[in-house]
């Protein structure tokens, strides 16, 4: 399983590439490319959110573990 930093980094790359594709699609009036860009941008947001969720779960588990040690 990928770590949260990897998910976030991949998400940022997908978002950037998606924005470029979307812009190219708009400029060239290519609706398919524009749609691909929007989809890739959405995929990037999802990957970043996945990384955030992993961070939250890790923090909760660490906090719970520390409390159980006391």
PDB file of N, CA, C and O in Angstrom:
ATOM      1  N   UNK A   1       0.842  -1.176   0.000  1.00  0.00           N
ATOM      2  CA  UNK A   1       0.000   0.000   0.000  1.00  0.00           C
ATOM      3  C   UNK A   1       0.894   1.248   0.000  1.00  0.00           C
ATOM      4  O   UNK A   1       1.896   1.312   0.711  1.00  0.00           O
ATOM      5  N   UNK A   2       0.513   2.213  -0.796  1.00  0.00           N
ATOM      6  CA  UNK A   2       1.288   3.441  -0.889  1.00  0.00           C
ATOM      7  C   UNK A   2       1.114   4.270   0.379  1.00  0.00           C
ATOM      8  O   UNK A   2       0.083   4.194   1.047  1.00  0.00           O
ATOM      9  N   UNK A   3       2.123   5.053   0.699  1.00  0.00           N
ATOM     10  CA  UNK A   3       1.984   5.924   1.861  1.00  0.00           C
ATOM     11  C   UNK A   3       1.249   7.202   1.458  1.00  0.00           C
ATOM     12  O   UNK A   3       1.031   7.463   0.275  1.00  0.00           O
ATOM     13  N   UNK A   4       0.879   7.976   2.445  1.00  0.00           N
ATOM     14  CA  UNK A   4       0.069   9.170   2.197  1.00  0.00           C
ATOM     15  C   UNK A   4       0.806  10.208   1.349  1.00  0.00           C
ATOM     16  O   UNK A   4       0.190  10.901   0.539  1.00  0.00           O
ATOM     17  N   UNK A   5       2.108  10.313   1.531  1.00  0.00           N
ATOM     18  CA  UNK A   5       2.876  11.292   0.755  1.00  0.00           C
ATOM     19  C   UNK A   5       2.872  10.941  -0.731  1.00  0.00           C
ATOM     20  O   UNK A   5       2.793  11.824  -1.586  1.00  0.00           O
ATOM     21  N   UNK A   6       2.958   9.649  -1.029  1.00  0.00           N
ATOM     22  CA  UNK A   6       2.928   9.200  -2.421  1.00  0.00           C
ATOM     23  C   UNK A   6       1.566   9.508  -3.043  1.00  0.00           C
ATOM     24  O   UNK A   6       1.488  10.003  -4.168  1.00  0.00           O
ATOM     25  N   UNK A   7       0.502   9.213  -2.308  1.00  0.00           N
ATOM     26  CA  UNK A   7      -0.846   9.504  -2.812  1.00  0.00           C
ATOM     27  C   UNK A   7      -1.012  10.998  -3.079  1.00  0.00           C
ATOM     28  O   UNK A   7      -1.558  11.400  -4.107  1.00  0.00           O
ATOM     29  N   UNK A   8      -0.538  11.804  -2.147  1.00  0.00           N
ATOM     30  CA  UNK A   8      -0.674  13.258  -2.311  1.00  0.00           C
ATOM     31  C   UNK A   8       0.145  13.759  -3.502  1.00  0.00           C
ATOM     32  O   UNK A   8      -0.319  14.606  -4.265  1.00  0.00           O
ATOM     33  N   UNK A   9       1.355  13.238  -3.658  1.00  0.00           N
ATOM     34  CA  UNK A   9       2.207  13.658  -4.775  1.00  0.00           C
ATOM     35  C   UNK A   9       1.596  13.254  -6.116  1.00  0.00           C
ATOM     36  O   UNK A   9       1.555  14.044  -7.059  1.00  0.00           O
ATOM     37  N   UNK A  10       1.123  12.007  -6.183  1.00  0.00           N
ATOM     38  CA  UNK A  10       0.479  11.557  -7.412  1.00  0.00           C
ATOM     39  C   UNK A  10      -0.775  12.384  -7.705  1.00  0.00           C
ATOM     40  O   UNK A  10      -1.073  12.688  -8.860  1.00  0.00           O
ATOM     41  N   UNK A  11      -1.490  12.738  -6.663  1.00  0.00           N
ATOM     42  CA  UNK A  11      -2.677  13.566  -6.828  1.00  0.00           C
ATOM     43  C   UNK A  11      -2.346  14.930  -7.397  1.00  0.00           C
ATOM     44  O   UNK A  11      -3.054  15.442  -8.265  1.00  0.00           O
ATOM     45  N   UNK A  12      -1.269  15.515  -6.907  1.00  0.00           N
ATOM     46  CA  UNK A  12      -0.852  16.832  -7.413  1.00  0.00           C
ATOM     47  C   UNK A  12      -0.469  16.748  -8.886  1.00  0.00           C
ATOM     48  O   UNK A  12      -0.799  17.639  -9.668  1.00  0.00           O
ATOM     49  N   UNK A  13       0.228  15.679  -9.265  1.00  0.00           N
ATOM     50  CA  UNK A  13       0.635  15.487 -10.661  1.00  0.00           C
ATOM     51  C   UNK A  13      -0.598  15.311 -11.544  1.00  0.00           C
ATOM     52  O   UNK A  13      -0.695  15.917 -12.610  1.00  0.00           O
ATOM     53  N   UNK A  14      -1.543  14.475 -11.095  1.00  0.00           N
ATOM     54  CA  UNK A  14      -2.766  14.271 -11.872  1.00  0.00           C
ATOM     55  C   UNK A  14      -3.558  15.566 -12.023  1.00  0.00           C
ATOM     56  O   UNK A  14      -4.084  15.858 -13.097  1.00  0.00           O
ATOM     57  N   UNK A  15      -3.639  16.333 -10.952  1.00  0.00           N
ATOM     58  CA  UNK A  15      -4.374  17.605 -11.036  1.00  0.00           C
ATOM     59  C   UNK A  15      -3.726  18.545 -12.037  1.00  0.00           C
ATOM     60  O   UNK A  15      -4.413  19.163 -12.851  1.00  0.00           O
ATOM     61  N   UNK A  16      -2.406  18.654 -11.979  1.00  0.00           N
ATOM     62  CA  UNK A  16      -1.697  19.559 -12.895  1.00  0.00           C
ATOM     63  C   UNK A  16      -1.854  19.101 -14.344  1.00  0.00           C
ATOM     64  O   UNK A  16      -2.141  19.910 -15.226  1.00  0.00           O
ATOM     65  N   UNK A  17      -1.668  17.815 -14.585  1.00  0.00           N
ATOM     66  CA  UNK A  17      -1.807  17.286 -15.944  1.00  0.00           C
ATOM     67  C   UNK A  17      -3.243  17.445 -16.434  1.00  0.00           C
ATOM     68  O   UNK A  17      -3.484  17.756 -17.601  1.00  0.00           O
ATOM     69  N   UNK A  18      -4.176  17.229 -15.539  1.00  0.00           N
ATOM     70  CA  UNK A  18      -5.578  17.381 -15.907  1.00  0.00           C
ATOM     71  C   UNK A  18      -5.921  18.803 -16.296  1.00  0.00           C
ATOM     72  O   UNK A  18      -6.669  19.031 -17.246  1.00  0.00           O
ATOM     73  N   UNK A  19      -5.375  19.759 -15.563  1.00  0.00           N
ATOM     74  CA  UNK A  19      -5.627  21.171 -15.894  1.00  0.00           C
ATOM     75  C   UNK A  19      -5.038  21.524 -17.254  1.00  0.00           C
ATOM     76  O   UNK A  19      -5.639  22.273 -18.024  1.00  0.00           O
ATOM     77  N   UNK A  20      -3.862  20.980 -17.543  1.00  0.00           N
ATOM     78  CA  UNK A  20      -3.242  21.235 -18.846  1.00  0.00           C
ATOM     79  C   UNK A  20      -4.097  20.633 -19.961  1.00  0.00           C
ATOM     80  O   UNK A  20      -4.382  21.300 -20.956  1.00  0.00           O
ATOM     81  N   UNK A  21      -4.504  19.377 -19.795  1.00  0.00           N
ATOM     82  CA  UNK A  21      -5.348  18.740 -20.815  1.00  0.00           C
ATOM     83  C   UNK A  21      -6.648  19.507 -21.012  1.00  0.00           C
ATOM     84  O   UNK A  21      -7.106  19.706 -22.137  1.00  0.00           O
ATOM     85  N   UNK A  22      -7.228  19.931 -19.905  1.00  0.00           N
ATOM     86  CA  UNK A  22      -8.480  20.667 -19.988  1.00  0.00           C
ATOM     87  C   UNK A  22      -8.296  21.973 -20.769  1.00  0.00           C
ATOM     88  O   UNK A  22      -9.120  22.325 -21.613  1.00  0.00           O
ATOM     89  N   UNK A  23      -7.214  22.675 -20.476  1.00  0.00           N
ATOM     90  CA  UNK A  23      -6.931  23.931 -21.179  1.00  0.00           C
ATOM     91  C   UNK A  23      -6.666  23.693 -22.664  1.00  0.00           C
ATOM     92  O   UNK A  23      -7.151  24.440 -23.513  1.00  0.00           O
ATOM     93  N   UNK A  24      -5.901  22.657 -22.970  1.00  0.00           N
ATOM     94  CA  UNK A  24      -5.620  22.323 -24.372  1.00  0.00           C
ATOM     95  C   UNK A  24      -6.930  21.993 -25.089  1.00  0.00           C
ATOM     96  O   UNK A  24      -7.151  22.423 -26.221  1.00  0.00           O
ATOM     97  N   UNK A  25      -7.780  21.240 -24.433  1.00  0.00           N
ATOM     98  CA  UNK A  25      -9.064  20.888 -25.019  1.00  0.00           C
ATOM     99  C   UNK A  25      -9.925  22.106 -25.307  1.00  0.00           C
ATOM    100  O   UNK A  25     -10.594  22.177 -26.338  1.00  0.00           O
ATOM    101  N   UNK A  26      -9.903  23.065 -24.390  1.00  0.00           N
ATOM    102  CA  UNK A  26     -10.679  24.292 -24.598  1.00  0.00           C
ATOM    103  C   UNK A  26     -10.126  25.095 -25.773  1.00  0.00           C
ATOM    104  O   UNK A  26     -10.878  25.567 -26.625  1.00  0.00           O
ATOM    105  N   UNK A  27      -8.801  25.242 -25.806  1.00  0.00           N
ATOM    106  CA  UNK A  27      -8.159  26.042 -26.857  1.00  0.00           C
ATOM    107  C   UNK A  27      -8.364  25.417 -28.232  1.00  0.00           C
ATOM    108  O   UNK A  27      -8.605  26.121 -29.213  1.00  0.00           O
ATOM    109  N   UNK A  28      -8.267  24.091 -28.295  1.00  0.00           N
ATOM    110  CA  UNK A  28      -8.386  23.402 -29.588  1.00  0.00           C
ATOM    111  C   UNK A  28      -9.829  22.992 -29.898  1.00  0.00           C
ATOM    112  O   UNK A  28     -10.104  22.387 -30.934  1.00  0.00           O
ATOM    113  N   UNK A  29     -10.729  23.325 -28.999  1.00  0.00           N
ATOM    114  CA  UNK A  29     -12.143  22.965 -29.124  1.00  0.00           C
ATOM    115  C   UNK A  29     -12.314  21.452 -29.255  1.00  0.00           C
ATOM    116  O   UNK A  29     -13.148  20.970 -30.022  1.00  0.00           O
ATOM    117  N   UNK A  30     -11.500  20.710 -28.485  1.00  0.00           N
ATOM    118  CA  UNK A  30     -11.556  19.246 -28.457  1.00  0.00           C
ATOM    119  C   UNK A  30     -12.246  18.838 -27.154  1.00  0.00           C
ATOM    120  O   UNK A  30     -11.618  18.802 -26.096  1.00  0.00           O
ATOM    121  N   UNK A  31     -13.508  18.539 -27.239  1.00  0.00           N
ATOM    122  CA  UNK A  31     -14.312  18.227 -26.047  1.00  0.00           C
ATOM    123  C   UNK A  31     -13.837  16.953 -25.347  1.00  0.00           C
ATOM    124  O   UNK A  31     -13.923  16.851 -24.123  1.00  0.00           O
ATOM    125  N   UNK A  32     -13.339  15.986 -26.112  1.00  0.00           N
ATOM    126  CA  UNK A  32     -12.849  14.753 -25.501  1.00  0.00           C
ATOM    127  C   UNK A  32     -11.627  15.012 -24.627  1.00  0.00           C
ATOM    128  O   UNK A  32     -11.548  14.513 -23.504  1.00  0.00           O
ATOM    129  N   UNK A  33     -10.680  15.787 -25.135  1.00  0.00           N
ATOM    130  CA  UNK A  33      -9.480  16.111 -24.365  1.00  0.00           C
ATOM    131  C   UNK A  33      -9.850  16.941 -23.137  1.00  0.00           C
ATOM    132  O   UNK A  33      -9.309  16.737 -22.050  1.00  0.00           O
ATOM    133  N   UNK A  34     -10.772  17.870 -23.325  1.00  0.00           N
ATOM    134  CA  UNK A  34     -11.223  18.693 -22.198  1.00  0.00           C
ATOM    135  C   UNK A  34     -11.852  17.810 -21.115  1.00  0.00           C
ATOM    136  O   UNK A  34     -11.590  17.996 -19.927  1.00  0.00           O
ATOM    137  N   UNK A  35     -12.676  16.855 -21.528  1.00  0.00           N
ATOM    138  CA  UNK A  35     -13.315  15.941 -20.581  1.00  0.00           C
ATOM    139  C   UNK A  35     -12.285  15.047 -19.884  1.00  0.00           C
ATOM    140  O   UNK A  35     -12.391  14.791 -18.684  1.00  0.00           O
ATOM    141  N   UNK A  36     -11.293  14.577 -20.639  1.00  0.00           N
ATOM    142  CA  UNK A  36     -10.219  13.771 -20.042  1.00  0.00           C
ATOM    143  C   UNK A  36      -9.487  14.581 -18.976  1.00  0.00           C
ATOM    144  O   UNK A  36      -9.155  14.065 -17.909  1.00  0.00           O
ATOM    145  N   UNK A  37      -9.242  15.848 -19.277  1.00  0.00           N
ATOM    146  CA  UNK A  37      -8.570  16.718 -18.315  1.00  0.00           C
ATOM    147  C   UNK A  37      -9.369  16.895 -17.044  1.00  0.00           C
ATOM    148  O   UNK A  37      -8.819  16.840 -15.944  1.00  0.00           O
ATOM    149  N   UNK A  38     -10.664  17.108 -17.193  1.00  0.00           N
ATOM    150  CA  UNK A  38     -11.523  17.255 -16.017  1.00  0.00           C
ATOM    151  C   UNK A  38     -11.525  15.974 -15.189  1.00  0.00           C
ATOM    152  O   UNK A  38     -11.465  16.019 -13.960  1.00  0.00           O
ATOM    153  N   UNK A  39     -11.594  14.832 -15.873  1.00  0.00           N
ATOM    154  CA  UNK A  39     -11.589  13.553 -15.165  1.00  0.00           C
ATOM    155  C   UNK A  39     -10.266  13.329 -14.431  1.00  0.00           C
ATOM    156  O   UNK A  39     -10.256  12.864 -13.291  1.00  0.00           O
ATOM    157  N   UNK A  40      -9.162  13.656 -15.080  1.00  0.00           N
ATOM    158  CA  UNK A  40      -7.854  13.473 -14.450  1.00  0.00           C
ATOM    159  C   UNK A  40      -7.689  14.424 -13.262  1.00  0.00           C
ATOM    160  O   UNK A  40      -7.094  14.057 -12.249  1.00  0.00           O
ATOM    161  N   UNK A  41      -8.208  15.625 -13.385  1.00  0.00           N
ATOM    162  CA  UNK A  41      -8.165  16.588 -12.288  1.00  0.00           C
ATOM    163  C   UNK A  41      -8.955  16.045 -11.096  1.00  0.00           C
ATOM    164  O   UNK A  41      -8.503  16.134  -9.954  1.00  0.00           O
ATOM    165  N   UNK A  42     -10.124  15.489 -11.362  1.00  0.00           N
ATOM    166  CA  UNK A  42     -10.946  14.908 -10.303  1.00  0.00           C
ATOM    167  C   UNK A  42     -10.230  13.721  -9.656  1.00  0.00           C
ATOM    168  O   UNK A  42     -10.264  13.557  -8.437  1.00  0.00           O
ATOM    169  N   UNK A  43      -9.586  12.900 -10.479  1.00  0.00           N
ATOM    170  CA  UNK A  43      -8.816  11.761  -9.972  1.00  0.00           C
ATOM    171  C   UNK A  43      -7.704  12.252  -9.045  1.00  0.00           C
ATOM    172  O   UNK A  43      -7.433  11.637  -8.013  1.00  0.00           O
ATOM    173  N   UNK A  44      -7.063  13.361  -9.416  1.00  0.00           N
ATOM    174  CA  UNK A  44      -6.010  13.937  -8.581  1.00  0.00           C
ATOM    175  C   UNK A  44      -6.531  14.397  -7.234  1.00  0.00           C
ATOM    176  O   UNK A  44      -5.894  14.178  -6.203  1.00  0.00           O
ATOM    177  N   UNK A  45      -7.691  15.034  -7.246  1.00  0.00           N
ATOM    178  CA  UNK A  45      -8.304  15.454  -5.983  1.00  0.00           C
ATOM    179  C   UNK A  45      -8.599  14.243  -5.103  1.00  0.00           C
ATOM    180  O   UNK A  45      -8.392  14.283  -3.890  1.00  0.00           O
ATOM    181  N   UNK A  46      -9.080  13.169  -5.718  1.00  0.00           N
ATOM    182  CA  UNK A  46      -9.392  11.953  -4.960  1.00  0.00           C
ATOM    183  C   UNK A  46      -8.139  11.345  -4.340  1.00  0.00           C
ATOM    184  O   UNK A  46      -8.163  10.907  -3.190  1.00  0.00           O
ATOM    185  N   UNK A  47      -7.045  11.316  -5.097  1.00  0.00           N
ATOM    186  CA  UNK A  47      -5.792  10.773  -4.552  1.00  0.00           C
ATOM    187  C   UNK A  47      -5.288  11.619  -3.387  1.00  0.00           C
ATOM    188  O   UNK A  47      -4.817  11.080  -2.386  1.00  0.00           O
ATOM    189  N   UNK A  48      -5.386  12.933  -3.512  1.00  0.00           N
ATOM    190  CA  UNK A  48      -4.948  13.794  -2.408  1.00  0.00           C
ATOM    191  C   UNK A  48      -5.814  13.562  -1.172  1.00  0.00           C
ATOM    192  O   UNK A  48      -5.306  13.520  -0.052  1.00  0.00           O
ATOM    193  N   UNK A  49      -7.108  13.413  -1.377  1.00  0.00           N
ATOM    194  CA  UNK A  49      -8.011  13.145  -0.259  1.00  0.00           C
ATOM    195  C   UNK A  49      -7.678  11.811   0.382  1.00  0.00           C
ATOM    196  O   UNK A  49      -7.711  11.685   1.607  1.00  0.00           O
ATOM    197  N   UNK A  50      -7.359  10.814  -0.433  1.00  0.00           N
ATOM    198  CA  UNK A  50      -6.961   9.503   0.080  1.00  0.00           C
ATOM    199  C   UNK A  50      -5.728   9.647   0.982  1.00  0.00           C
ATOM    200  O   UNK A  50      -5.657   9.030   2.045  1.00  0.00           O
ATOM    201  N   UNK A  51      -4.765  10.459   0.556  1.00  0.00           N
ATOM    202  CA  UNK A  51      -3.577  10.703   1.369  1.00  0.00           C
ATOM    203  C   UNK A  51      -3.914  11.386   2.680  1.00  0.00           C
ATOM    204  O   UNK A  51      -3.346  11.060   3.722  1.00  0.00           O
ATOM    205  N   UNK A  52      -4.843  12.336   2.627  1.00  0.00           N
ATOM    206  CA  UNK A  52      -5.279  13.026   3.845  1.00  0.00           C
ATOM    207  C   UNK A  52      -5.956  12.054   4.810  1.00  0.00           C
ATOM    208  O   UNK A  52      -5.724  12.110   6.018  1.00  0.00           O
ATOM    209  N   UNK A  53      -6.785  11.172   4.279  1.00  0.00           N
ATOM    210  CA  UNK A  53      -7.473  10.185   5.117  1.00  0.00           C
ATOM    211  C   UNK A  53      -6.458   9.263   5.772  1.00  0.00           C
ATOM    212  O   UNK A  53      -6.579   8.947   6.955  1.00  0.00           O
ATOM    213  N   UNK A  54      -5.463   8.831   5.017  1.00  0.00           N
ATOM    214  CA  UNK A  54      -4.413   7.977   5.591  1.00  0.00           C
ATOM    215  C   UNK A  54      -3.701   8.698   6.732  1.00  0.00           C
ATOM    216  O   UNK A  54      -3.428   8.097   7.771  1.00  0.00           O
ATOM    217  N   UNK A  55      -3.399   9.986   6.544  1.00  0.00           N
ATOM    218  CA  UNK A  55      -2.750  10.767   7.605  1.00  0.00           C
ATOM    219  C   UNK A  55      -3.626  10.831   8.853  1.00  0.00           C
ATOM    220  O   UNK A  55      -3.138  10.681   9.973  1.00  0.00           O
ATOM    221  N   UNK A  56      -4.916  11.054   8.649  1.00  0.00           N
ATOM    222  CA  UNK A  56      -5.847  11.145   9.770  1.00  0.00           C
ATOM    223  C   UNK A  56      -5.925   9.824  10.525  1.00  0.00           C
ATOM    224  O   UNK A  56      -5.923   9.803  11.755  1.00  0.00           O
ATOM    225  N   UNK A  57      -5.993   8.728   9.784  1.00  0.00           N
ATOM    226  CA  UNK A  57      -6.054   7.401  10.416  1.00  0.00           C
ATOM    227  C   UNK A  57      -4.763   7.121  11.180  1.00  0.00           C
ATOM    228  O   UNK A  57      -4.801   6.639  12.312  1.00  0.00           O
ATOM    229  N   UNK A  58      -3.622   7.422  10.562  1.00  0.00           N
ATOM    230  CA  UNK A  58      -2.342   7.205  11.240  1.00  0.00           C
ATOM    231  C   UNK A  58      -2.254   8.018  12.531  1.00  0.00           C
ATOM    232  O   UNK A  58      -1.799   7.514  13.558  1.00  0.00           O
ATOM    233  N   UNK A  59      -2.686   9.258  12.475  1.00  0.00           N
ATOM    234  CA  UNK A  59      -2.654  10.115  13.664  1.00  0.00           C
ATOM    235  C   UNK A  59      -3.560   9.569  14.759  1.00  0.00           C
ATOM    236  O   UNK A  59      -3.195   9.557  15.935  1.00  0.00           O
ATOM    237  N   UNK A  60      -4.740   9.119  14.361  1.00  0.00           N
ATOM    238  CA  UNK A  60      -5.672   8.563  15.341  1.00  0.00           C
ATOM    239  C   UNK A  60      -5.113   7.301  15.973  1.00  0.00           C
ATOM    240  O   UNK A  60      -5.232   7.103  17.182  1.00  0.00           O
ATOM    241  N   UNK A  61      -4.506   6.450  15.163  1.00  0.00           N
ATOM    242  CA  UNK A  61      -3.929   5.207  15.694  1.00  0.00           C
ATOM    243  C   UNK A  61      -2.759   5.495  16.629  1.00  0.00           C
ATOM    244  O   UNK A  61      -2.619   4.854  17.671  1.00  0.00           O
ATOM    245  N   UNK A  62      -1.926   6.451  16.259  1.00  0.00           N
ATOM    246  CA  UNK A  62      -0.796   6.812  17.120  1.00  0.00           C
ATOM    247  C   UNK A  62      -1.290   7.400  18.426  1.00  0.00           C
ATOM    248  O   UNK A  62      -0.761   7.078  19.490  1.00  0.00           O
ATOM    249  N   UNK A  63      -2.289   8.249  18.360  1.00  0.00           N
ATOM    250  CA  UNK A  63      -2.848   8.869  19.551  1.00  0.00           C
ATOM    251  C   UNK A  63      -3.458   7.812  20.464  1.00  0.00           C
ATOM    252  O   UNK A  63      -3.257   7.842  21.678  1.00  0.00           O
ATOM    253  N   UNK A  64      -4.196   6.886  19.881  1.00  0.00           N
ATOM    254  CA  UNK A  64      -4.821   5.815  20.645  1.00  0.00           C
ATOM    255  C   UNK A  64      -3.757   4.935  21.273  1.00  0.00           C
ATOM    256  O   UNK A  64      -3.893   4.523  22.425  1.00  0.00           O
ATOM    257  N   UNK A  65      -2.710   4.645  20.537  1.00  0.00           N
ATOM    258  CA  UNK A  65      -1.620   3.806  21.039  1.00  0.00           C
ATOM    259  C   UNK A  65      -0.921   4.488  22.213  1.00  0.00           C
ATOM    260  O   UNK A  65      -0.594   3.844  23.209  1.00  0.00           O
ATOM    261  N   UNK A  66      -0.699   5.772  22.088  1.00  0.00           N
ATOM    262  CA  UNK A  66      -0.037   6.528  23.157  1.00  0.00           C
ATOM    263  C   UNK A  66      -0.905   6.580  24.400  1.00  0.00           C
ATOM    264  O   UNK A  66      -0.393   6.499  25.516  1.00  0.00           O
ATOM    265  N   UNK A  67      -2.210   6.714  24.224  1.00  0.00           N
ATOM    266  CA  UNK A  67      -3.116   6.753  25.368  1.00  0.00           C
ATOM    267  C   UNK A  67      -3.189   5.404  26.065  1.00  0.00           C
ATOM    268  O   UNK A  67      -3.343   5.345  27.285  1.00  0.00           O
ATOM    269  N   UNK A  68      -3.081   4.328  25.310  1.00  0.00           N
ATOM    270  CA  UNK A  68      -3.128   2.995  25.906  1.00  0.00           C
ATOM    271  C   UNK A  68      -1.860   2.684  26.684  1.00  0.00           C
ATOM    272  O   UNK A  68      -1.883   1.814  27.555  1.00  0.00           O
ATOM    273  N   UNK A  69      -0.756   3.361  26.402  1.00  0.00           N
ATOM    274  CA  UNK A  69       0.485   3.150  27.124  1.00  0.00           C
ATOM    275  C   UNK A  69       0.431   3.748  28.517  1.00  0.00           C
ATOM    276  O   UNK A  69       1.194   3.346  29.395  1.00  0.00           O
ATOM    277  N   UNK A  70      -0.452   4.691  28.725  1.00  0.00           N
ATOM    278  CA  UNK A  70      -0.510   5.395  30.021  1.00  0.00           C
ATOM    279  C   UNK A  70      -1.241   4.635  31.034  1.00  0.00           C
ATOM    280  O   UNK A  70      -1.376   5.090  32.169  1.00  0.00           O
TER     281      UNK A  70
END
